[in-house]
Amino acid sequence: MIYVNKSSVFFVFFSYFSIPGEYIEDIVSAVFGSRQAALEKQSTDNQPRLASIKKLRWRCDVAISTSVLNRALEPSILMEFTNSDGRLHNFEVPLTKFHELRYNVAYVMKEMEDIEKRSILKVKD
C-alpha cells in the first residue's frame, strides 16, 4: 500500500494545470500549513450571521375565562427569549401549535442526523 501526502497530491494537481511553483506553495501552505488556522479564523470572523438565542424563558398559562366565553380553560405557552444582540422577544403560542413546533423540530433534527450518516458527505482524511 502506498501512502501519499495530501500536500504532494495538491502540488501534482496544480502543476498539471501549469500553475507556477511559488503559487502552488502558497496555496498548499494556506490549505495544509501554518496559515490555515489564521485563514479559517478570518473567514469565520468576517461572515455575516443571524442573531442567536442567548436566553429562553417560558411558562404555561391557562385562561379560565375570556370576555367572550365564561369558561375557556384553554392552555397556551408564553415564551420570552433574548437574542445575542440584546433584543427581547415575547410571543404566545397555543398548545396545539407548540406541539406542532416540537414535532417539526424533532423531525428536522432527525433528518439532519440521517444526512450526516451518509458516507457521501463525510470528509475522509
Residue pairs with C-beta under 8 A, 6 or more apart in sequence:
6 32
7 28
7 31
7 32
7 33
10 24
10 27
10 28
10 31
10 32
11 24
11 28
14 23
14 24
14 27
15 21
15 24
29 35
30 36
30 39
51 83
51 84
51 85
51 87
52 83
52 84
53 81
53 82
53 83
53 84
54 81
54 82
54 83
54 84
55 81
55 82
56 79
56 80
56 81
56 82
57 79
57 80
57 81
58 77
58 78
58 79
58 80
59 77
59 78
60 75
60 76
60 77
60 78
61 75
61 76
61 77
61 78
61 92
62 73
62 74
62 75
62 76
63 72
63 73
63 74
63 76
64 71
64 72
64 73
65 71
65 72
66 72
74 94
74 95
75 95
76 92
76 93
76 94
76 95
77 92
77 93
77 94
77 95
77 98
78 90
78 91
78 92
79 90
79 91
79 92
79 93
80 88
80 89
80 90
81 88
81 89
82 88
82 89
83 89
93 101
115 121
